[in-house]
């Protein structure tokens, strides 16, 4: 996927003007977040589980080399193969070679953000192999030639009518001649189309929510069952996962699964939680003859031992974006690359460079909701602040912003001058805002007032003035 993160501001403007997108996002705001709240309230030990989940991930990252080697040894002992991919090009090459050796013409895929990261579909298509997305949301956006807009709900940006139009356009050539309007009918039609593709596939490609060093298992969490058909029907199963997905034990997986579904969709457990452990054995009724795991680094090892290491705790639940007011206003495509929302604002600059993605860490109100709901307690605002500092150090920040910060720093180092300037500004703004108590336009603040009013100062003066008037005490 070609990054457009550098055009974030233009992307955001288009998103705000898109009526269909705004209609879809309005439903998101009252969906995932409310279900998460209810699920958490039903589990008194949820906060303790978050602490445990954080500690499991931190321990695994601190000993990542050991657990990756243990995972490889276990997979190999079970008859599978582990392939190491230092970067995206290596991952594409490895998977293409596996598909060619299998004589594959068609591969089925379950939802995988890592496959999106390495642009796997485009590479397979360019080499004469047809990838078929089998997650319903991914299938819809594949028909529309769009990237996912959410980690767990890739088609959340679309309305039902848009999906109906897409199916009518693409399924007519398959003999479906009616434009359906009911959700259940649309799902049934997609199921009917995909059933044949499952049966035709030569290779199945999945991601992995976790990799378990103790057993050599890859764990898949879905609500549709498509991943199970993808990894059991074809002769060859390929798992593509990034190196930080490895965890030590089955017990650790049980802990992480308890916070994953609740944080993602508000479910106690997803409908399907599948542990794939090697290829088919002699007495197994089904399963692949070949089992491959492709482990992608793609810059992640550079993060180990740095102040940014906490970003590698992420278990891809999507809770941060479900609760982010910025994501809720513009959706995922505005972020311009694979990972949207707060985690994208942290991860994307690491993977594609702060020069390309420097706008993303600035697309935050720093309200802290993302950190407050993260099941592994990633300090997302602090990590975004890190990228803001790197952007400023490299003089990538617009000149007007740097000059404004320099002026603020000059005043802040001179408290008497700071109080004088803010007092004058406060009185002037209060005078100009006497009417409705809010500004619809302000000079030098057009980017703010274009989409929202600016509240006029209330009587009582600045914070410092009110603090002095009260004798320096809270009331």
N, C-alpha and C positions, 0 to 999 in steps of 0.2 A: 504494500500500500504506500503510495507516494504521499509524503507528509505535506500538509498545507498549514502546519502549526504557525508558520511565520505570518499567515494571513488571518490570524485569529480574530482580529477586530472586525475585518470585513465579514468573516464567517458568522460572527455573533450578530452583526447588523442584519444579515440575511435571515438568520434564525428567528430574530425578534419580529421580523415582518412576515414570517411564514404562518398563515392562519391554521393550516392543518397541523403543523408541528406544535403550535401553542395549544391547540385542542387536545392533542395527545399528551403533552406534558402536564396539562391540568389534571388529567386522570392519574398520572404517576405520583403526583404530590400527595394524594390521599390514599394511595394503594400500598406500596411496599412499606413505607414508613409507619403507617398505622398498624399493619399486620405485624411488623417487627415489634412495635411497642407492646402489643397484646401478647405475643409469644414470650417476650422477656418477662412480662409480669407473671406469667404462669410458671416461671422457673426461678425460684428464690435464689438459687446458687449461681445465677448467670454471671454476675460480676466476678465471682471467684473462678468460674470457668474461663473468663476472659484473661485473668491473670495467669492461669495455668497454660492457656493457649499461647500467650505471649512468651512465657518461659520455655515452652517446648520449641517454638520457632527460634528463639534466641540460642538455645542450646544446640539445635541442629546447625544453625549458621556458624556458630563458634567452632564446630567440629565437622564442617561440611565435607572436607576431603575424606575423612574417615567414613562417614555415612554413605557418601557416593560410591566409594570403593566397596563397601559392604553390600550395597544394593546391587552393584554390577556383579559381584561374586555370586550372590544368591540367584539372580536372573540367569546367569550362565549355568549354574548348577542345575537349574530347572529345565534347561534346553533352549532358553531364549538367547537373544543377542542384544548387547548394549553398544550403541554408537555414540561417539563424542563429537559434538558439533561446536567448534569454537565461535562460529558466527553464523549469520543467516544463510549465507551462500553455501556453507558446508551442510547445513541442515537440508536445504533444498536438494543438493547433490546426492546426499545419502538416501533420501526418500525416493528420489527419482530412480536411483540405481536399484533399490529394492523393488519398486514397481516394474521396472523393465525386466528384472530377473524373473518376476512372477508372470510376465507376459500380460500385464494389466492394460486394459483399454478403458475401464471404468473403475473409479474408487469411490466408496461412500465415506463420508466424513461426519463425525459428530462435532459439536461446537468446540472450538479451540482458539483461544486468543493468541497462543504461541504460533499456530499456523497462520493466523492473520499477521502476526509480527514479521514472519519471514516471507510473507507473500507467496505461500505455498500453492494456492489455487492457480494463480497466474502462471507460475512456473510449470505446473503439470499441464495446463492447457497449451502452453507454448510448445510443449514436447509431445503433443498428441494424446494426452491422457485426460479423460473427462472426470473432474471431481464433482460429486453430487453432495451438497449439504443436506443433512437429514434432520437436524433440529428445525422445527417449524419456522422459527424466526429467521434463522440463517438461510433456510430454503427460500423464504420470501425475499430477503434482500439479495440473494444470489440471482434470482429472476430479474430483479430491478437493477442489478449491477451497482449495488451500493455497499459500503462498508457497514459493520455493525455500529449502532449508536449507544450501546450499553453492554456491559460485561455479561450480564445474565439474561437480558431481554433485548436481543439485537435489533428487533423491529419495533421497539417501543415508540419510535418517532412516527409511526404510520397509523392512520385511522383505518377503521374497518372497511370503509368505502375504497380506500386506496388499495387495500389487500384484495378486495373483490375485483377491482379493475385489473390488477396484476394477474390474478388467476385466470380471469376471462381471456386476457390477451394471450397468455402462454399455454393454457390448457386446451384451447380450442383445437389446436393441431393434434391433440391426443384424443379427440372425440368428445370433449366436454363442451356442450354448446349452450349452456345456460349460465348467465351471470348470477351467482349466488349472493345472498345478502345476510344469511344467518351464520353466526360464528360456528356452530356445530357442523353446518353443511360445508363450510369452507375447510374446516379441519378434516372432515371425512374425505373430501375430494383430494386434499394433499396426501392423506394417508394412502388413498388408492393409487395415486401416481407414484409415491415413493416405494410402495410395496414391491413393485416390479424392479426398481432400481436396487433395492437391497438384494434381490435374488440374482441380479446380473453382475454385481460387483466382484472384482477379482481381488481387491485389497480393501481393507477397512482401516481408516486412520482416525484415531481419537486423541484427545488431550488427556490430562490427568489432573485431578484436584490434589492428590497426594501420591508420593512414591514412598513405599515402606521398606526401609533398609532391612528390617528383621526378616521379612518374608519374600522380598523381591516383587511385591504386588504393586500394581497401579490402581488407584481408586478413582472411580467415576461417579459423579453425582448428577442425576438428571431427573426430570419430571415427565419425560415422554417415552422412555424406553428405547429411543432410537440408537443410543450408544451401545446398548446390549446387542441389537441386531447388527450394528456395524462391527463389533468385535467378535461375534460368534459365527456369522454366516460365511464371510470370505475365508479363503485358505490362509491369508496372510493378515496379521494384525500389526499395525504400526502405532506405537504411542509416541507422541512428541510432547516433551515437557521441558521446562527450564530447570536448571540445576537446583534452585532453591526450593523446589517442591518436595525434596526428600525429607522425611522425618524418621525418627528412630524405630518406633514400635507400633504394633496394632493398638495397644492401649492409648498411645498418643493420637492415633487416627480417630479413635472413638471420642476423645475429648474435643478434637478440632471439628469433628462432624456435628457435635452438639451445638457449637456456636455458629457453624457455617450456615445451615439452612435457616435458623432463626434470624440471622443477620441479613440473609439474602432475600428470602421470600416470606418470612414470618411463619414458616412451617417448622414443626418439631423435627421432622426428617423429610428429606425429599422422597419422591415416590420410588425412585430407584437409586440404590447405593450399591455399586458393583465393584468387587475386588477381582482383578485379573491377575492371575499368577502363572505365568509361563504359557507355553503352547499346550495343545490338547495331549493328554496322556492316553495310554492304550485303552483304559476302561472308561474314558469320558464319552458321553453321548454326543457332544458337539464341541465346538471351539476351533481355533485356527491351528493349522499345521505349523506355521511359523509365527514367532512372537518377537518383535523388535521394539526396542526403546531407544529413541533418539534424544539425547540430553543436550540441551542448548545452553551455551554460556551467553554469548552476544553482549559482552560487557559487564555481566553481573559480578564476575569474580573481582573486577576492579573496585566494586563497592564494599567488599568485605573488609572489615577492620577500619572503615571510615565512619565519619559522623552521619553518613547517609545509609548505613547498613540496615536500619530499621525498615526501610522501604521493602526489603526482601522478605519481611514477615507476611506480606499480603497473601491472602488465601482466595482472592478474586470473588468476594461475595457481592460487591457492588453497593454495600451499605453507605459508603461515603458519598457516592453520587446520588443515591436515593434521598439523602438528607441535605444536599448542597443547594443553596438558593441560586447559585450561578448556573449549575447544571440544570436545575429546574426551570430556568428561564430560557436557556439556549439549546439544551439537549447535547448529545454527544458529538455530532459531526462537526460542530464549530471548533472543537479542540484540534481537529486536523490530522489526527493519527489514530493508532489502534486503541490507546487507552485514554478514555475521557475522564472528566470529573477530577476530584482532588488527587486520587492516586495517579491519574494521567499527568497532572501538573507537576508531580514529583518524579515519576518514572520516565516520561517522555524526554525531558532535557538530558537525562542520563544516557538514554539510548540513541537519540538523534542529535544531541548537542544543544547547549543553551543558546547558541547563536540562532538555531532554527526554532526553538521552542521557548524562548525567553518570555514570551507573552503569557504562557500558561500559569506559572507561579503567581503572576500578578492578577489572575482572574479569580480572586478570592476575596471575600469580605472578612476573612479571619474570624468568623463567628465561632469556630471551634466545633461545630456540629459533627463534622467528619471524624474528628478524633474521638468525640464522645461516644460514637456508635461503632467504631472500628472494633471487631471482635478480637483482634490481636494488639490493640492499643498502639497503632502506629501514630507518632506525633506529627501528623500531616502538616499543620500550620508551621511548625518549626522547620520541617524539611523544605517547605515552600519558601520560607524566609532565607534558608541557605541559598537557594537558587537566585533569589532576588539579590542577595549580596554578591554572588558570583557575576550576575549580570551587571551590577553597578561597577564592580572592580574592573571588568573588561570594557567598560564604557559603551555598553550596548544599550543602556537606558537612554531614552530620548533626552536631548540637551535641555529642553524646558523642564523636565522632571529633575535632572541633576541640578539645574540652577535653582529650582524651587527648594530642593532639599538643602542646598548650600545656604540659601537665605534663611530657611528655618533654623539650621544649625547655628548660624551667626546670631540669630535672636535668642535661641535657647541657651547659648553660653553667656548671655547677658540678661539675667532675670529681670532687672529693672526695665530694660528696653523691651523685653518680651511682654511684660505686663502692660506697658504703655501702648504698644502696638495692638495687642489683642483687645485691650479696653476700648481703644478708638474704633477698631473694626467692629466690635460687638455693638457699640452705640450706633454706628452708621447702619449696620444691618438691621438693628431693631427699628430704627427710624424708617428705613425703606420698606420694612415688612409689616407696617402697622395695619394694613388692610385685612387680608385673609389670614395673616400669620404664617404664610408660606410663600416661597418664591417659585414662580413658574420658569424664570430665567434669571441667570446671573452672569455677569462678565467673568471670563476665565473659568467658568464652571459649566459650559455648555454640554460637555459629555455627560455630566450628572443630570442636569435639568432636562435633557432631551427625552428622558424616559421616566423621570420622577420629579416631584416637587422637592424643594429644599426648605426645611423648617426654619422660620425666623427665630432669632434669639428671644428667650423669654425674659420678663422683668427680673432684675436681681443682679445683672452683670455677669462677668466671666466666672468660671469655677474658682479661680484664685480669689476674686473679690468676695464671693459668697463664703468661701472658707474663712477668710479674715473676719468677715462680719459675724460669723458664728463662733469666733474665738478658736478656730482650728479644731472644732469638734464635730463629730457626726451627729445628725439629728434624725 
